[in-house]
Every structure is written in C-alpha cells, then in structure tokens.
Amino acid sequence: MVDLSKMTTENRNPDTMDLDTMTPLELVTAMNREDRKVAEAVEKVLPQTAKAVEWVCEAFEAGGRLIYMGAGTSGRLGILDSSECPPTFGVDPGMVIGLIAGGDVAIRRAVEGAEDSETLGIEDLKALSLTSKDVVAGIAASGRTPYVWTALSYAKSIGCRTISIACNEGSLISKFADLSIEPVVGPEVLTGSTRLKAGTAQKMILNMISTGAMVSIGKAYQNLMVDVVQNNEKLRARAENILMDATEIEREEARRLLNEAGGSVKLAIAMKQTGADPKEAEKKLKESHGHIRAWVERDPE
C-alpha cells in the first residue's frame, strides 16, 4: 500500500473541515482564499522554471521537442498546453507533445492501472523515436506516479534533459529528473483533489515554460503573437489588430499587407517596418532566426 500520509497534497485542510455544511458563497470564498496561495507557491520556484524555459528554448533551436508526460489531471494539463501551441505560435503539432497514461481515451475518462504501469511511459516515448535533443517534462501532483518516473529514467538514459513538476517537496520523480520544480500549494479544499490548487500551479508553470520558450525563439514581437494561426474570423481580426498595433497603421493597409505577406503577421510587420518586399523580408527574417526586433533594430527603415 502506498503511504500518502507525508504528502501535503493528500493531507486534510484544517480550514475546510466543514466543507459539506458551507453555503455556495462560503464554499467559493474558501476556494478563492486557498487559490491565492498558488501564485505564492509558484513564485518560490521561478528560478527553476526559468531554467526549464532556457532548456526548452535550446532544444527547439537544436530541432528538439518538448514532451510532457503525466497521468490524470497532470496528463490532461500537458495535453492542453501542447495542443494550444500550434494555433498560438504557428508551430508544428509535433514540436510540443502531451502524453497521458492510458492514451487518448484517458483524456476523457480514467484508464484503470495505467498510471501505475512501469512500462507504458517508456513505450510511449519509444513510439515517438525519442532523441537526446528532446526535453521530457514529467508532471505529477503527488510526485510518485510510476508512469512518469520510469519514463523520466528512460529519457535520461537516452541523453535527454529531464524536468519534474510535482506539488510535494522531495518527490520521487525529482530523483529521476535533471531539474525539479516543486510548488508546494498545501492541502486541497477537497482532500486529495489535486485538480484544484495543484492543477492550477502546474498549469501556471506549463504556461510559463511553453510561452517563455516560444517567445525566446522569436514567436513574439513586443508582446504580440506574430505567428498566430488564422483559422477563424476572430483570429483573422486578431491578426489585423496585431499588425495595426505593431506598426500604427489603419485596418485597410493592414489587410493589404497581410495579403501581400500570404497571411503571415510576422512577415507583414517586417515589411512595414523596413520597407522590404515579401521576398527580401522573408530572407532577412530567416537570417535573424525569426526575431523581428533583432532585424528591425539592427537595420531600421
């Protein structure tokens, strides 16, 4: 039997012992009070999170991938973050990958025994043809999930950089990772329900890692999403707005530039800021590794 008594994520919260007697307002107030502790816990692990951003950026620049692994809520959060990278940053879906114990069916419902398997995680990584260029991030609120720690151990044997994200200090998975991130959020409002504070902390950290790494490789200009994928009306309007904000032009000109740039916001910005034609702008962007600012400030109009 697994001993959960020393895990803060499994302890009872003394401030919510009467949860079942609370009014709806009292209940949501208690949850809101507890949620305030999450940002404080994440703040304490910012140096480790920043190091993770550096590692993932280096992996991307070398042609590697970021691979999230987890079970249950942790696995779903990895899949959520990975699935949002292509539309937000215009990257290939294979650049950031989310794996969950039990496969895609486990996204919607639990797969019995999957997270306790000491082979499934390794098999999932082998199916991706893991290489030493990749970064593998294991996510587990408890910090003890076999699916995760065995996968991290395998990834290290391949030469990958490995990251663990858990919500208990001194977690088991940290022993199999090169970098450990452990935001300790304390006992949950509903005992053991780590989809609450622990899940929120994990989501915040995943946001930081993927966003920070993407910005670092040139997927933003100022604070704008210049590689946003325009696959619906709202995103087409957003692309126009981004171009207008970045270059201080009117919508009609923004639409014209986007049309000339084949829909690429980044290319349109570069063309407007430098006066270059699409072909020249594309060449210069490649030379600056996709960083608009690096080119525009070095070679202003």
N, C-alpha and C positions, 0 to 999 in steps of 0.2 A: 504494500500500500504506500502510495506517495505521501510524504509528510509535507503538508501545506501550511502547517502552523507557523512557520517562520517567515512566510511570505506576506508582506504588508498588503498585497492585492487581495489576499484571502481573509484578512482579519476583519472583525466587525467594527463598524464605525460607531463610536460612542454617541455621536451627535444625531444619529438616525435610528436609535433603538425603537422609537415609536413610529416608524415609517408607516406602518399599516393603520395608524389612527389619524394620520395627518389629513387635513383638508387639501384639496388640489393646490391652493395657493401656498400653504405651508410646505407641501412636498416640492413644488418647483422652486420655492425660495431656498429650501435646503440644498437642492441640487445646484442652484446657481451659486450658493455660498461655497460649496465644495469645488465647483468648476474654477473658481478664482485661484485655487491652489495649483491648477495645472500649469498656467503660464509661469508661475514662480518655480515650479519643478523643472520645466523646460529651460528656463533661464540659467539654471545651475549647470546644464550640460551643453551650453552653447559652444565652448571651445572644442569639445569632441564632435559636435555637429558640424562645425566649421571645417574640421579636419576631414570629415566624411565628404563634404562638398568638394574640397580640394582633390580628394582621391577619385571621386566620380568624374570630375572635370578632366583629370588626367587620363582616365580610362576612355572617356569619349574622344578626346583628342588623339588617342592611340588606336581608335577603331574598336574599342571595347564596349561592353554593355553594363547596365546596372540591372541586377536581378534581385528582386525582392522575394523572400520566402517566409511563409507563415501558415498558421492553422486558424480556423475560425475567424473571429473578428480581425486578428492581425493579418491573416492572409487576404481577407477581403480589402483591407486598407491598402495593402501593397498593390492589389489589382486595380483599385480605384485610382491610386496615384499614377500607375503606369498607363492606364487607359486614357488619362487626361493629358498626357504629354504630347501625343501626336496632334490633336487639334489646337492645343495652346502654343506649341513651339514648332509645328510643322516638321516633326521628325518621323522617321520610320517607326512603325509599331514594334519592331524588334530591338530598338535601342534601349528601352526601359521595359522590363518584363516582370509581371507578377505571377508567382506560383503559389498555389494553395494546396494544402494536404487534402487529397481526395479528388483533385482535379476540378474541372469547371462545374461539375454538379454540386460541389461543396460551396459554391458561391451562394446558392440559394438554400441549401439545407445541409445539415451536418452529415458527414460520412463516418460511420462508426469505425473506430480504431485507426483511422488514417493518421491522426497526429501522433499516435504512439508508435508508428512504424519507424524502424531504424534503417529502412532501405528505400522507402518511397522518395524521400528527398534527394537521395543520391541518384536514383533512376531518373527523376525529373530533370536534374542538372545534366546528366549524361545525354538525355534526349535533346538538349539544347546545344550539344557539342561545346561544352564549356571550355574556355581557354584562359590562359594566365592574364590576358588583357582585361578580363571581366572583373567587376566588383560584385560580390554577393552579400546582400544585407539580410540577415535573419531577424525576423520580428516575432516576439513572443512576450506577452504581458507578464506571464509567470516567470519566463526566463528558463524554462526547463523542458520545453517541447522536443521530444526525440526527432520528429520530422525536421526540425530546424537545426539542432546541434550536430546531427550526423551529416547534414548537408554542408554545414559550415566546415566541418572537419574535412570532408571530401574536397571542398573548394580550396582549402588551404593546401591540400596535397597536390593540387593542380598548379598552384602558384598564384591563385587569385588573392587579391586583398579582400579581407572579410570584415564585416561590421555586424555587431549585435545590437538590437534595440529591445530593451526589456524594462519593466517597471518595478523590479526588485533589485536591491543593491547586492552585488556579488553573485549575480545569476549564473547558472550553469552554462548557458550559451555563451557568456562572456569569455569563458575559458577556451572556447574554440574560435574566438574572433581576434583579429589584429587590433580592432578598435571597438571599444564598448561604450554604448550610450545608454545610461540608466536614469531616466527621470522618475524619481520616486514620488508618486502622487498621493500615497496613503490609501487607507481602506475606502472602498466604494460606498456610495449611498445605499445601494442594494448589494449586500455582501457577496463578493466574488464575481459580480457582473462587470467584467473588465472591458465591456464595450462602452462603458461610461468614461470615467476620468482617464483610465489607462489608454483607452482607444483614442480619446481626444489628444492626449500627449503624443501618442505615436503618429497620429495624423499631422499634427503640427510639425513634428520632426521630418516626416516624409515630405511635407510641403517645402521645408527649408532645403532639404538635400536636393530634390529634383529641380526646384526653381533656381536655387543658387548655382547649381552646375550648369543649367541651361543658359542662364544669364552670363556665366563665365565663358561660355563658348560662343557668345555673340548672338544669342536668341532674343536680345532686348536692345533697344536704343533709348537712352534716358530710362524711363520706367514704362516703356511701351512694348507691347507684344508684336514685334515687327515680322514674325514668321507665322502669325495666326492663320489657320486654315479657314477659308471662306466657303463653308458648305451649307449655309442657310442665309436667309435675308438679314437676320440680326448680325451675323458675323461679317457680311458684306458691308453693312452700315458701320460696324466697328472698324473695319479696315480703312474705310474712308475717313472716319473720325481720327484714327491713329495718324494717318498721313497728314490730315489737317492740323492736328495738334503739334506734330513734329516739325512741320515746315511753315505753319501760319499761312495756309492758302485756303481758298474757298472750295466748296464741295465740287463744283463743276470742274475745276482744274484737277482736284484730287481724283475724280473719276477718269479724266483723260490720262493722267499719269499712270494710274493703275492699269488701264487698258494697254498703254504702251509697254508697261512692265510685265505684262502677262499675268496680272493679278498679284504680283509679289509686292507687298508693302515695303519690305526692306529695299528692294531694288528701286522702287518709286521714290523713296526718301533719298537714297543715294543720288539718283538722277537729279532731283530738285535741288539738293544741297550743293551739288558740284557742277551742274550743267552738262554732265556727261550723257551720251546716248545710252540706250539699254545695253548694247554690247560692251561698251567701254566700262560702264558701271558694274556690270557682272564680272568683268575681268578684275577690276580693282577690288571688288568685294572678296573674290577668291584670294587675292594677294594679301588681304587683311584678315583672312580666315573668318570672314563673315561679320567682322566687327565694324559697324558703320562709323562709330566715333573715331576709331583708330585711323581710318582713311580720311574722313572729312576734316578732322582737326589737323592732320598732317599735311593735307593738300586742299585747303579751303578754296571755295569758288573765287 
